[in-house]
Amino acid sequence: MKEKLLNLLMECEDYISGEEIGERLGVSRAAVWKNINALRKDGYIIEAVTNKGYKLDKKSDVISPLQIEKSLNTRYMGRKIIYHETVTSTNDVCKEIADESPEGTAVTCDQQTGGKGRLGRVWKSPKGTGVWISIILKPDISPMSVSSVTLAAGLAVCRTVKKVSGLEAGIKWPNDVYVNGRKLCGILTEMSAQIEKVDYVIVGIGINANTEYFPEELENIACSLYTEACVKFDRNLIIKTLLEEFENIYDKFNMYGFSAIRSEYEKECINIGRRVNVISKDGFEGTAIGVNSDGELIVRKDTGEEITVFSGEVSIRNINQGGFI
């Protein structure tokens, strides 16, 4: 009932009376009032005017799968969207449903209590501020190629940020998106696989959309679309755009491999042409010169030797401050 009421309010450009709502949905006016209040508790702003009725403020900053699906231009990505107000992490929810869910199923939420990044780091996911979404994929690739899916997702985020906000975004290899030298988005990819077959891949994406302030320890290294553009953004539009851009890129990746998106990825990769510090057992410094056809970072050491970085941590030298980010 609540979903049908929301759908009706979204379709109406003007006020609609409680009586008309009841007639169209086949319920009593008391039931209409009850569900109006339920939607308000969910965060929707619904005006009520005597002798006019109800009107939904469509700028309400509430994540709405209905609103996203109505305008979504994809074949399969996000055609099933599951929303929870609060979860430990959207990746955790995806793991529970991945086997029986179709490819492209997305799980999103308003708040994560146990969000995480690479190497088990905590990812802050405050209520009502960000886009926290995980997508279930079932690519026909080897487990060794799954890391390239992360790069494809990063490229989709980069495109999305530019299209929605106009901000210039860049990718820090392999899984972060930066704006103005600070981290905007993190991506965590997890998979279930057999020796030579991938069962499913879960791509978790966390975008700081409307965060106004960061803790002191993060204020110089993290940013949001709001802190950089000084305006609030529609999170539903961000999710819609992300799903559309990701399907476009993922289709190319599935058909031709990472080489199909390699050129665009390199243009957006902020590591390339910069001094980097490779943090590993045999760590070293050098200059990142490109990404190979498997999505691995190529670093030229000061001796001229070129090393392929498969995984691990890579820091970029911050020219302005003389350190690394």
Secondary structure as GFF3:
##gff-version 3
##sequence-region A 1 325
A	DSSP	alpha_helix	2	11	.	.	.	ID=ss1
A	DSSP	alpha_helix	18	25	.	.	.	ID=ss2
A	DSSP	alpha_helix	29	41	.	.	.	ID=ss3
A	DSSP	beta_strand	46	49	.	.	.	ID=ss4
A	DSSP	beta_strand	53	56	.	.	.	ID=ss5
A	DSSP	alpha_helix	65	71	.	.	.	ID=ss6
A	DSSP	beta_strand	81	87	.	.	.	ID=ss7
A	DSSP	alpha_helix	90	97	.	.	.	ID=ss8
A	DSSP	beta_strand	106	112	.	.	.	ID=ss9
A	DSSP	three_ten_helix	118	120	.	.	.	ID=ss10
A	DSSP	beta_strand	131	137	.	.	.	ID=ss11
A	DSSP	three_ten_helix	143	145	.	.	.	ID=ss12
A	DSSP	alpha_helix	147	165	.	.	.	ID=ss13
A	DSSP	beta_strand	169	172	.	.	.	ID=ss14
A	DSSP	beta_strand	176	179	.	.	.	ID=ss15
A	DSSP	beta_strand	182	193	.	.	.	ID=ss16
A	DSSP	beta_strand	198	207	.	.	.	ID=ss17
A	DSSP	alpha_helix	225	229	.	.	.	ID=ss18
A	DSSP	alpha_helix	235	256	.	.	.	ID=ss19
A	DSSP	alpha_helix	259	268	.	.	.	ID=ss20
A	DSSP	beta_strand	275	279	.	.	.	ID=ss21
A	DSSP	beta_strand	284	291	.	.	.	ID=ss22
A	DSSP	beta_strand	297	301	.	.	.	ID=ss23
A	DSSP	beta_strand	306	309	.	.	.	ID=ss24
A	DSSP	beta_strand	313	318	.	.	.	ID=ss25
A	DSSP	beta_strand	323	324	.	.	.	ID=ss26
###
